[in-house]
Amino acid sequence: MTRPVELHIDQNVGAAYIQINDNPVARTVEVSEDVLVDLDAMDMVVGVEILSLTAEIPIGQLVRDHHIQSDAVSQLQKVRPSVASFFAAFTSSGGSAANVVVASGAQTQPC
């Protein structure tokens, strides 16, 4: 299994970054108006930038159009349909699969 996916949420700007791995970013591809994907030199997904916390994460499109490890896909599916809905469920239940880092004074929490 790869390292756990990390979800970084910046509540001040209403955006999030889902970090899949630590590879250097070679290029960024716009998937939708609110979703950008960072790719490494081998076109593996490094991370997904969510510019609106209510934007849907297009997992099917990521799998279809880019290289992404299957265990990372499993972890991303837990964040669906959006970061906002995941975070609301996470804060009310304690969560269970990645790391959540929330900017603006909140602490890092496992999910």
N, CA, C and O of each residue as an XYZ file, in Angstrom:
444
protein
N       0.847     -1.193      0.000
C       0.000      0.000      0.000
C       0.881      1.241      0.000
O       1.947      1.253      0.615
N       0.444      2.261     -0.674
C       1.164      3.530     -0.680
C       0.900      4.263      0.628
O       0.118      3.817      1.467
N       1.570      5.395      0.776
C       1.357      6.178      1.986
C      -0.077      6.676      2.026
O      -0.719      6.788      0.981
N      -0.593      6.976      3.212
C      -1.969      7.478      3.297
C      -2.129      8.805      2.560
O      -1.230      9.646      2.546
N      -3.274      8.961      1.964
C      -3.631     10.219      1.321
C      -3.797     11.262      2.420
O      -4.342     10.969      3.484
N      -3.325     12.483      2.157
C      -3.502     13.578      3.108
C      -4.451     14.603      2.517
O      -4.339     14.981      1.350
N      -5.367     15.037      3.326
C      -6.332     16.051      2.924
C      -6.013     17.322      3.689
O      -6.136     17.362      4.913
N      -5.604     18.361      2.969
C      -5.277     19.654      3.557
C      -6.424     20.608      3.225
O      -6.700     20.871      2.055
N      -7.081     21.119      4.247
C      -8.218     22.015      4.043
C      -7.855     23.406      4.545
O      -7.400     23.568      5.677
N      -8.058     24.403      3.698
C      -7.871     25.797      4.105
C      -9.253     26.440      4.153
O      -9.799     26.855      3.131
N      -9.802     26.514      5.356
C     -11.146     27.053      5.503
C     -11.202     28.549      5.211
O     -12.265     29.074      4.881
N     -10.070     29.237      5.328
C     -10.050     30.679      5.058
C     -10.354     30.993      3.605
O     -11.020     31.985      3.309
N      -9.870     30.152      2.693
C     -10.108     30.397      1.265
C     -11.115     29.418      0.662
O     -11.491     29.557     -0.502
N     -11.554     28.429      1.446
C     -12.545     27.471      0.952
C     -11.988     26.534     -0.094
O     -12.663     26.206     -1.070
N     -10.741     26.098      0.112
C     -10.095     25.207     -0.855
C      -9.436     24.050     -0.108
O      -9.297     24.079      1.115
N      -9.038     23.039     -0.865
C      -8.388     21.876     -0.261
C      -7.379     21.293     -1.236
O      -7.452     21.518     -2.444
N      -6.434     20.536     -0.685
C      -5.469     19.808     -1.502
C      -5.417     18.381     -0.991
O      -5.211     18.146      0.200
N      -5.603     17.440     -1.883
C      -5.529     16.029     -1.538
C      -4.197     15.521     -2.070
O      -4.017     15.374     -3.279
N      -3.272     15.256     -1.169
C      -1.929     14.833     -1.557
C      -1.865     13.313     -1.585
O      -2.104     12.647     -0.578
N      -1.535     12.773     -2.767
C      -1.485     11.329     -2.972
C      -0.097     10.783     -2.651
O       0.036      9.739     -2.013
N       0.936     11.499     -3.098
C       2.314     11.077     -2.839
C       3.226     12.296     -2.782
O       2.780     13.429     -2.962
N       4.501     12.049     -2.531
C       5.467     13.139     -2.370
C       6.306     13.408     -3.618
O       7.297     14.133     -3.542
N       5.933     12.846     -4.753
C       6.703     13.052     -5.978
C       6.674     14.530     -6.382
O       5.702     15.233     -6.105
N       7.742     14.997     -7.037
C       7.733     16.383     -7.529
C       6.668     16.570     -8.619
O       6.458     15.687     -9.451
N       6.020     17.697     -8.604
C       4.992     18.003     -9.606
C       5.674     18.471    -10.883
O       6.482     19.399    -10.863
N       5.338     17.814    -12.000
C       5.890     18.184    -13.305
C       4.929     19.095    -14.069
O       5.356     19.974    -14.817
N       3.618     18.873    -13.871
C       2.631     19.708    -14.556
C       1.289     19.597    -13.847
O       1.037     18.670    -13.077
N       0.441     20.572    -14.135
C      -0.898     20.616    -13.549
C      -1.919     20.641    -14.676
O      -1.775     21.387    -15.645
N      -2.951     19.820    -14.539
C      -3.998     19.706    -15.551
C      -5.325     20.138    -14.934
O      -5.661     19.723    -13.825
N      -6.077     20.971    -15.650
C      -7.404     21.373    -15.196
C      -8.397     20.281    -15.562
O      -8.571     19.956    -16.737
N      -9.049     19.717    -14.547
C     -10.043     18.675    -14.764
C     -11.425     19.295    -14.892
O     -12.251     18.851    -15.689
N     -11.662     20.333    -14.092
C     -12.898     21.112    -14.174
C     -12.574     22.502    -13.655
O     -11.441     22.783    -13.262
N     -13.560     23.354    -13.658
C     -13.356     24.726    -13.192
C     -12.849     24.770    -11.752
O     -12.108     25.679    -11.378
N     -13.249     23.789    -10.947
C     -12.895     23.773     -9.536
C     -11.897     22.689     -9.134
O     -11.565     22.569     -7.955
N     -11.415     21.900    -10.092
C     -10.518     20.790     -9.754
C      -9.309     20.779    -10.693
O      -9.446     20.743    -11.916
N      -8.115     20.811    -10.075
C      -6.860     20.723    -10.805
C      -6.126     19.478    -10.324
O      -6.223     19.109     -9.153
N      -5.388     18.828    -11.233
C      -4.649     17.629    -10.873
C      -3.166     17.862    -11.130
O      -2.764     18.249    -12.228
N      -2.359     17.619    -10.095
C      -0.899     17.697    -10.231
C      -0.375     16.324    -10.619
O      -0.723     15.313    -10.011
N       0.477     16.309    -11.652
C       1.058     15.064    -12.158
C       2.572     15.115    -12.044
O       3.176     16.184    -12.131
N       3.185     13.942    -11.847
C       4.640     13.889    -11.819
C       5.174     13.652    -13.230
O       4.401     13.664    -14.188
N       6.464     13.438    -13.373
C       7.094     13.269    -14.685
C       6.592     12.023    -15.415
O       6.673     11.957    -16.642
N       6.075     11.036    -14.680
C       5.544      9.808    -15.284
C       4.020      9.877    -15.454
O       3.380      8.868    -15.747
N       3.443     11.072    -15.268
C       2.000     11.311    -15.340
C       1.195     10.572    -14.278
O       0.015     10.285    -14.481
N       1.826     10.263    -13.146
C       1.110      9.717    -11.986
C       0.518     10.895    -11.214
O       1.136     11.955    -11.119
N      -0.669     10.706    -10.670
C      -1.301     11.755     -9.890
C      -0.531     11.952     -8.588
O      -0.346     11.014     -7.812
N      -0.088     13.187     -8.364
C       0.606     13.576     -7.130
C      -0.411     14.135     -6.140
O      -0.352     13.855     -4.943
N      -1.340     14.924     -6.656
C      -2.333     15.527     -5.785
C      -3.481     16.125     -6.574
O      -3.402     16.305     -7.790
N      -4.545     16.426     -5.854
C      -5.740     17.004     -6.461
C      -6.055     18.279     -5.693
O      -6.252     18.258     -4.478
N      -6.099     19.390     -6.422
C      -6.423     20.676     -5.814
C      -7.897     20.963     -6.030
O      -8.383     20.975     -7.161
N      -8.596     21.193     -4.936
C     -10.025     21.472     -4.974
C     -10.202     22.954     -4.642
O      -9.918     23.380     -3.523
N     -10.669     23.730     -5.608
C     -10.785     25.175     -5.437
C     -12.091     25.604     -4.780
O     -12.256     26.770     -4.421
N     -13.002     24.678     -4.625
C     -14.267     24.925     -3.919
C     -14.578     23.668     -3.122
O     -14.638     22.574     -3.685
N     -14.775     23.813     -1.825
C     -14.991     22.646     -0.970
C     -16.252     21.866     -1.326
O     -16.397     20.712     -0.923
N     -17.163     22.479     -2.076
C     -18.381     21.779     -2.480
C     -18.256     21.120     -3.855
O     -19.192     20.461     -4.309
N     -17.115     21.291     -4.517
C     -16.909     20.676     -5.834
C     -16.848     19.157     -5.694
O     -16.265     18.636     -4.744
N     -17.453     18.456     -6.646
C     -17.371     16.998     -6.650
C     -15.993     16.569     -7.110
O     -15.412     17.164     -8.018
N     -15.478     15.535     -6.477
C     -14.178     14.982     -6.864
C     -14.431     13.978     -7.982
O     -15.089     12.963     -7.754
N     -13.925     14.238     -9.182
C     -14.215     13.390    -10.344
C     -13.321     12.142    -10.387
O     -12.433     12.033    -11.234
N     -13.565     11.214     -9.471
C     -12.696     10.040     -9.359
C     -12.699      9.223    -10.648
O     -11.641      8.778    -11.095
N     -13.852      9.021    -11.244
C     -13.926      8.260    -12.497
C     -13.058      8.872    -13.583
O     -12.362      8.158    -14.304
N     -13.097     10.179    -13.700
C     -12.285     10.871    -14.702
C     -10.800     10.768    -14.367
O      -9.978     10.614    -15.270
N     -10.446     10.851    -13.093
C      -9.043     10.708    -12.703
C      -8.517      9.334    -13.081
O      -7.409      9.212    -13.605
N      -9.309      8.296    -12.817
C      -8.908      6.926    -13.147
C      -8.829      6.742    -14.657
O      -7.907      6.099    -15.159
N      -9.783      7.299    -15.375
C      -9.837      7.138    -16.831
C      -8.715      7.899    -17.546
O      -8.123      7.381    -18.492
N      -8.422      9.125    -17.098
C      -7.521      9.997    -17.843
C      -6.092     10.068    -17.303
O      -5.200     10.568    -17.988
N      -5.861      9.570    -16.074
C      -4.541      9.724    -15.450
C      -4.142      8.439    -14.730
O      -4.976      7.569    -14.479
N      -2.877      8.334    -14.409
C      -2.372      7.182    -13.662
C      -2.521      7.476    -12.181
O      -1.987      8.466    -11.681
N      -3.247      6.615    -11.481
C      -3.441      6.784    -10.042
C      -3.505      5.398     -9.422
O      -4.179      4.511     -9.945
N      -2.810      5.212     -8.317
C      -2.746      3.906     -7.673
C      -4.112      3.525     -7.108
O      -4.852      4.377     -6.615
N      -4.438      2.232     -7.185
C      -5.767      1.766     -6.785
C      -6.053      2.025     -5.308
O      -7.190      2.344     -4.959
N      -5.054      1.896     -4.430
C      -5.332      2.168     -3.021
C      -5.573      3.657     -2.780
O      -6.306      4.016     -1.859
N      -4.974      4.524     -3.588
C      -5.251      5.958     -3.493
C      -6.684      6.233     -3.940
O      -7.363      7.089     -3.372
N      -7.143      5.504     -4.959
C      -8.532      5.651     -5.419
C      -9.482      5.262     -4.294
O     -10.478      5.945     -4.057
N      -9.178      4.173     -3.605
C     -10.022      3.732     -2.487
C     -10.105      4.799     -1.411
O     -11.173      5.037     -0.848
N      -8.982      5.443     -1.123
C      -8.982      6.498     -0.117
C      -9.730      7.738     -0.605
O     -10.445      8.378      0.167
N      -9.567      8.075     -1.883
C     -10.287      9.225     -2.438
C     -11.797      9.011     -2.391
O     -12.552      9.959     -2.171
N     -12.234      7.789     -2.593
C     -13.667      7.510     -2.585
C     -14.288      7.815     -1.230
O     -15.491      8.066     -1.145
N     -13.490      7.799     -0.177
C     -14.000      8.128      1.147
C     -14.253      9.628      1.305
O     -14.961     10.047      2.221
N     -13.675     10.435      0.414
C     -13.825     11.891      0.480
C     -14.990     12.364     -0.384
O     -15.260     13.563     -0.442
N     -15.676     11.457     -1.048
C     -16.766     11.827     -1.929
C     -18.037     12.092     -1.176
O     -18.185     11.601     -0.057
N     -18.956     12.835     -1.724
C     -18.900     13.454     -3.042
C     -18.073     14.727     -3.076
O     -17.612     15.140     -4.140
N     -17.881     15.355     -1.918
C     -17.102     16.588     -1.897
C     -16.317     16.662     -0.596
O     -16.610     15.945      0.360
N     -15.321     17.532     -0.570
C     -14.533     17.743      0.643
C     -15.436     18.260      1.761
O     -15.297     17.849      2.913
N     -16.352     19.151      1.427
C     -17.245     19.720      2.444
C     -18.082     18.637      3.112
O     -18.213     18.629      4.336
N     -18.651     17.723      2.327
C     -19.485     16.668      2.919
C     -18.628     15.695      3.721
O     -19.049     15.236      4.783
N     -17.434     15.374      3.231
C     -16.530     14.501      3.971
C     -16.139     15.135      5.303
O     -16.172     14.478      6.343
N     -15.770     16.409      5.265
C     -15.316     17.081      6.472
C     -16.439     17.169      7.506
O     -16.196     17.018      8.703
N     -17.659     17.411      7.046
C     -18.798     17.461      7.969
C     -18.996     16.104      8.637
O     -19.211     16.034      9.847
N     -18.924     15.025      7.857
C     -19.071     13.685      8.424
C     -17.887     13.349      9.323
O     -18.053     12.741     10.380
N     -16.692     13.748      8.897
C     -15.478     13.480      9.661
C     -15.536     14.126     11.035
O     -15.231     13.480     12.037
N     -15.918     15.375     11.093
C     -15.917     16.088     12.369
C     -17.017     15.584     13.298
O     -16.905     15.716     14.517
N     -18.077     15.009     12.737
C     -19.147     14.517     13.598
C     -18.942     13.067     14.043
O     -19.559     12.626     15.013
N     -18.059     12.308     13.325
C     -17.933     10.889     13.649
C     -16.537     10.436     14.036
O     -16.397      9.341     14.580
N     -15.514     11.208     13.788
C     -14.157     10.775     14.119
C     -13.380     10.232     12.946
O     -12.154     10.170     13.029
N     -14.009      9.838     11.861
C     -13.330      9.429     10.645
C     -12.538      8.139     10.729
O     -12.571      7.460     11.755
N     -11.786      7.767      9.604
C     -10.975      6.547      9.639
C     -10.090      6.183      8.456
O      -9.942      4.982      8.230
N      -9.468      7.094      7.653
C      -8.623      6.552      6.577
C      -7.477      7.375      6.045
O      -6.586      6.785      5.434
N      -7.414      8.633      6.211
C      -6.289      9.433      5.713
C      -5.865     10.379      6.817
O      -6.197     10.154      7.981
N      -5.158     11.407      6.486
C      -4.843     12.455      7.453
C      -5.526     13.722      6.988
O      -5.508     14.052      5.802
N      -6.123     14.426      7.921
C      -6.767     15.687      7.597
C      -5.996     16.797      8.297
O      -5.815     16.773      9.514
N      -5.544     17.771      7.507
C      -4.837     18.929      8.049
C      -5.700     20.136      7.731
O      -5.942     20.443      6.563
N      -6.164     20.823      8.771
C      -7.060     21.946      8.551
C      -6.326     23.228      8.905
O      -5.845     23.386     10.027
N      -6.239     24.149      7.941
C      -5.606     25.440      8.185
C      -6.534     26.293      9.034
O      -7.715     25.974      9.172
N      -6.036     27.329      9.579
C      -6.753     28.319     10.381
C      -6.907     27.873     11.824
O      -7.959     28.067     12.433
N      -5.849     27.272     12.371
C      -5.806     27.006     13.790
C      -6.285     25.641     14.226
O      -6.028     25.257     15.366
N      -6.961     24.894     13.391
C      -7.418     23.569     13.812
C      -6.238     22.603     13.809
O      -5.212     22.862     13.180
N      -6.395     21.504     14.507
C      -5.292     20.552     14.605
C      -5.355     19.509     13.497
O      -6.374     19.356     12.823
N      -4.253     18.800     13.322
C      -4.196     17.685     12.386
C      -4.924     16.512     13.023
O      -4.718     16.215     14.200
N      -5.764     15.854     12.258
C      -6.536     14.748     12.799
C      -6.492     13.565     11.841
O      -6.530     13.760     10.626
N      -6.411     12.332     12.364
C      -6.517     11.177     11.478
C      -7.957     11.012     11.043
O      -8.883     11.352     11.779
N      -8.139     10.487      9.838
C      -9.514     10.238      9.430
C      -9.671      8.858      8.871
O     -10.771      8.473      8.474
